[in-house]
Amino acid sequence: MKTAIWLYLFLFVAFFDLHAQYPILTPFALSLGAAPSFIGLMMGIYSITHLPGNLIAGYSVDRFGSRLFIVLSLLLAGIILLVQSHVTNPWELLVLRSISGFVLAFLSPACMALLANLSHNPLKQGKLMAGNGLVHTLASVISPAAGALLVARIGFTEAFNALGWILVFTALCAFFFIRNAPRSSPPSHAEHSAKPSPEPEEPPTAIPWLIYLLPIAMSCAQGILSFELPLMAVTADAMMTTGLLFSVVSLGALVTLSMLFLNRYSPFARSLWGAVALALTYFMLAVDSPIPFAVLLLLLGMAKGIIFPALSSLLIELSGGKRYGRTFSLLSIAFSIGAFLGPMLAGQLRGELSPYYIAFVVLMIASIAMPLGLYRDPARRTRLT
């Protein structure tokens, strides 16, 4: 449990640091002379460079443990931010964001695998994943507004310097306080005999590929939102407003993550209905619903707060308790693909149709495909629903 507490603490600082950049990267790129289409490319390239890192992390975390990759990922990301504070043109920023995408690709699989390995009890694993989502959300509630305020007070250069040193310090602390958890292993013979009718374990390769359409769709929609909101930031006051809007999304997620009773329900059902609710909210954004914009963002966050811990718990169940590094590496790859597609589509098509409508369509496709992937196997259907 001590490892979980330290990990939550460092994750809070890391997520705070990373989310503080969301409302300021686009205005920073605009200040360097970047066009909106170039910003979409920059955000997409950042996600694409996640892919090789995710692939390497999948096998490496299972073999060498999480600690090394957590420390190195935070340290290198901090150094890149320190260098980023001195860029003078958009192409330099593009290169640094590409490198940052690769080094940060190791962080999420390593952290998720470490949390999953801290317990073999599915209920406790679900609570650990919910705790991860709660820490992530707490950091992201205040960090976008804090990042915008930081830039308004001290400028882009000093803001990136401060955020970089925070990550470097966090990496050094993680080196001393985080330890690898024992490797996950199947239940012993005694544990098997205590159960009247144990269920056979599923290998990690048994996870249906259609399941990964949901994280692709979610990150595509999030990438579209992350592209659209900062374009409002043409002045310092507008940048503060954008930071607050990002915080509203996180506040909505915090509301549902705090509803601990939701963990009693099937992770499959929570993932599915959360995705449908998320899709409908994006549809209301696309059609200019009379519902206030901030309220719709709050609803977006609430839907995300339902899906994220549920999806992690669902993958843990489907993995059969083995190779968590590879399981969450594939999850990160799916998120990276969607995060690449979202800004790219928004940047290219926003003049022809609302990017929020694209988010609605991809989320509905994922919501339809998800049951098709699980319900082919009657045994899996009985266990997950």
C-alpha positions, 0 to 999 in steps of 0.5 A: 500500500505504501507503494500505491500512496507514493505512486499516487503522489508522484502521479499527481505532480506529473499529471498536474505538470503535463495538463498545465501545458494543455491551454498554453501549447496552442497559443505558444505555437501561434506566437511562433507563427504556426498555422492551425493546420500545423498545430493539428499536425504537431498534436498528431505527431506527438501522439504518433511518436507514442506508438513505438514507445508503447510497443517497447513498453509493453514487453519491457515493463513486463520484463524489467518492472515499472520503476525504471520506466517511470523515472526515465520517462519523467526525467527526460520529459522534464529535460525536453520542457527545459529545452522547449522554453528556448525554441524560436520557430514552429519546426523546433517545437514540432521536433521537441513535441515528437521526442516528448511523445516518445518518452512519455509513452512509457509512463502510462503503461508502467504506472497502470501495470504497477498498480495492477500488480499491487493486488490479485483481488479484482475488486481491489484492482478496480479500486486502485484503478479508480484511485489512479483516475481520481488522482489524475482528475484532481490534478487536471481540475486545477492544472489547466487554469494554473498553467494559463495563469502561470503564462499570464504572469511570467510568460511562456519561457519561464512557465516551461522552465518551471514545469520542466524542473518540477518534472525533473524533481519528481523523477528524482523522488520517484527513483528513491521512493517507488519500488517494483511490485511482485510479479503477478502470478496465477492462484496457488493450488490451495487457492484453487481447491478453496473455490468449488468451480474456478473459471479458466484464465484467459490469456492476454491475447484473448482480449477482443480487438474490437474492445480497443476501438473504445479508447481510440474513439475516446482519445480521438474525441478528446483530441478534437476537444483539446484542439478546439478549446485553445483556439479560443485563446487569442488573448491572455483573458481568453487563455484563462477562460480556456484553462478554466473550461479544461478544468470544468471537464476534469471537475465533471470526471471528479464527480463520477470518480467520487461515486465509489458505488459505481465500482459495484457494477459491471465494468463492461456495462459502465464502459458501454453506457458511459461511451453512449453518454459521451457520444450524445454529449458531443452530438449536443455540442455539434448541433449547438444545443441550447444547454450552456457550453460549460454544462456540456463540458461538465457532462463530458467529464462525468462520462469520462469519469465513468469510462476510464476506471471501468475500461481498465478494470475490464481489461484486467479481467480479460487479461487473465491476470497476466502480462499487465504491461502488454495489456496496458501498452495496447491500451496506450497504443489505442489512445495514441492512435485516437489522439493522432486522428482527432487533431488531424481531422479537426484541423483539416475538416473544421471548415466543412463540418463541426469536429464535434460531430466527428467525435460523436460518430466515432464514439457511436461506432465504438459503442456498437462494436464493443458488445460485438467483440465480447458477446461472441463468447458465451462464457465471457458474456456470462462473466462480464455482464 
